[in-house]
Amino acid sequence: MKLNSIVIGEGKPLLILHGFLGMSDNWKTIGNKLAEEKEFQVHLIDQRNHGKSPHTDEHSYELMAEDIKEYCDQNSLSNIILMGHSMGGKTAMLAATEYPNLVEKLIVVDIAPKYYEPHHQQILKGLTALEEANLESRQEADSLLSEFISEKPIRLFLLKNLNRKSEGAYCLKVNLETLKNNIEEVGKSLAQDKTFNGPTLFIKGGNSNYIREEDKPEIKKQFPKVQFKEIANAGHWVHAEKMTEFYKAMVDFL
């Protein structure tokens, strides 16, 4: 599979993986800063069934980790720094444990290796309504989505998935059908025998409950060289809510 990506700058390769229903564009501001200020070659990747990457009937962490290995092979990348948020963090964890010689350092953003129950039902209902409506404007899409999701920032994040077709109507970039059919896969845990011995940073939003204190012993077992960094007053989208603090935590680790 040939994943779509935005590549910025020259230097050591740093790959960034977005979360569920996200896309490479979500990370452009941070990607530009890392390329310009710290001289990384930043690869902002659309994972399968997201953004402009291919749509398939399958969606699992095993496949997404393989996609990353294939992407590195296609682009002759080695000794990479791999960072992922939420679903992308799970992909990054698995890729690092499966291909330890490929990954030099790992950054995981607001997700633990544990199982999470499906909790995106309301969002998926809202996106399904968008897909079934014959939308003529983004304003109309936001109005429809607000019937399902009250938080404006989450709606704005989701509306980045809107794409205008050549004939003028809007469609979604994400492969909604496959993601709905494989929603259990998104919450799956990393097998407990999977370990990565390279330097690892877990960044947590202070207001987010995705990583709890009781998760840390298991994380330390699987990632023995782990550091933890909590960003105060940030939720699950810690990189968007507290970009300056998030960027500093990243750069200090790197």
Summary of the structure (lengths in Angstrom):
residues: 254
radius of gyration: 17.6
end to end distance: 29.5
largest distance: 53.7
contacts: 853
relative contact order: 0.15
helix: 41%
strand: 19%
